[in-house]
Amino acid sequence: MLNCKCPICTKGNMFKSKATDLRYFNELKTNCEVCGFRFMPEPGFYQISMFFTYAVGVAIFILFGILTYLIFDDPDLWVYYVFVFVPAILTAPWNVRYSKVVMLYAFGGVWDKSVGEEN
């Protein structure tokens, strides 16, 4: 799961490019190149994963906001902006990717082999 591999065979990559490729970091492959599992069980499947993305983003904001407050002893507002927004922006590609991975592993019919097969 941490390597964004196919939930069935754990060998094929789910995404077309690396998370550092900011132009295509979010594009899923259609099928696993090893076992043929479809990464899009149904249209709009990954829309709900944005709730997970939002929750992780809020957690990052809160965590770094509290750390900034504790480390710098209630600094000026611009310090909060730097120490909260920079980590949130830098982790955004991984946050979006892992929300899709969690969604597929949790609700994508991984345990029912017939869901991902081509008809």
C-alpha atoms as one frame of an Amber mdcrd trajectory, in Angstrom:
protein
   0.000   0.000   0.000   2.794   2.438   0.872   4.442   1.825  -2.513   1.181
   2.504  -4.430   1.156  -0.987  -5.912  -1.746  -3.030  -7.196  -3.882  -4.340
  -4.300  -4.245  -7.764  -5.936  -0.736  -8.742  -7.037   1.258  -6.056  -5.139
   3.647  -5.793  -8.102   2.121  -3.429 -10.672   2.245   0.347 -10.208  -1.080
   2.141  -9.766   0.109   5.509 -11.080   1.575   6.465 -14.449   4.362   8.602
 -12.972   6.115   9.419  -9.710   4.653  11.806  -7.131   7.439  14.271  -7.880
   6.214  14.656 -11.480   3.850  17.513 -10.677   2.231  17.486 -14.095   0.993
  13.867 -13.995   1.347  12.823 -10.333  -2.382  12.094  -9.990  -2.997   9.993
 -13.123  -3.881   6.359 -12.511  -3.159   3.582 -14.950  -6.244   1.915 -16.382
  -5.206  -1.641 -15.469  -2.402  -3.324 -13.575   0.324  -4.286 -16.044   0.946
  -7.531 -14.121  -2.470  -8.988 -13.239  -4.923  -6.824 -15.212  -6.864  -5.492
 -12.186  -8.900  -2.384 -13.120  -7.960   0.590 -10.953 -11.251   2.386 -11.718
 -14.016   0.116 -10.369 -16.754   2.563 -11.450 -17.050   6.149 -12.758 -16.503
   8.731 -10.021 -15.120   6.130  -7.615 -12.293   8.337  -6.347 -14.389  11.441
  -5.642 -14.962  10.307  -2.066 -11.196  10.026  -1.564 -11.097  13.827  -1.488
 -12.613  13.662   2.013  -9.539  11.713   3.122  -7.306  14.245   1.369  -9.104
  17.061   3.156  -8.812  15.346   6.567  -5.079  14.755   6.164  -4.613  18.335
   4.961  -6.420  19.686   8.023  -4.311  17.435  10.266  -1.136  18.824   8.666
  -2.366  22.389   9.211  -3.186  21.718  12.872   0.020  19.801  13.588   2.327
  22.393  12.057   0.294  25.261  13.531   0.666  23.849  17.043   4.363  23.083
  16.495   4.951  26.620  15.227   3.192  28.044  18.261   5.186  25.876  20.676
   8.596  26.239  19.030   8.471  29.976  18.277   6.367  31.026  21.302   3.395
  32.591  19.465   5.215  34.277  16.553   3.934  36.805  14.019   1.308  35.732
  11.509   3.738  35.454   8.576   5.720  32.799  10.484   2.565  30.697  10.753
   1.979  31.097   7.033   5.472  29.862   6.205   5.566  26.957   8.652   2.017
  25.772   7.941   1.503  26.333   4.215   4.920  25.135   3.011   4.581  21.602
   4.500   0.951  21.415   3.337   1.915  22.332  -0.230   4.947  20.036  -0.287
   2.957  17.024   0.927  -0.077  17.641  -1.315   0.937  15.261  -4.162   1.471
  12.370  -1.744  -1.693  13.245   0.137  -3.801  13.057  -3.037  -2.139   9.833
  -4.228  -2.443   8.021  -0.914  -6.085   9.026  -0.577  -6.755   7.172  -3.837
  -4.715   4.184  -2.680  -6.615   4.004   0.623  -9.920   4.337  -1.223  -9.084
   1.495  -3.615  -7.774  -0.800  -0.902 -10.736  -0.125   1.408 -13.688   0.045
  -1.013 -12.486  -1.118  -4.431 -13.544  -4.733  -4.204 -10.011  -5.892  -3.561
 -11.223  -8.879  -1.615 -13.722  -9.870  -4.334 -11.567 -10.904  -7.300 -14.454
 -10.683  -9.785 -14.878  -6.895  -9.297 -11.611  -5.886 -10.974 -11.632  -8.351
 -13.855 -12.272  -7.280 -17.429 -15.578  -8.506 -18.879
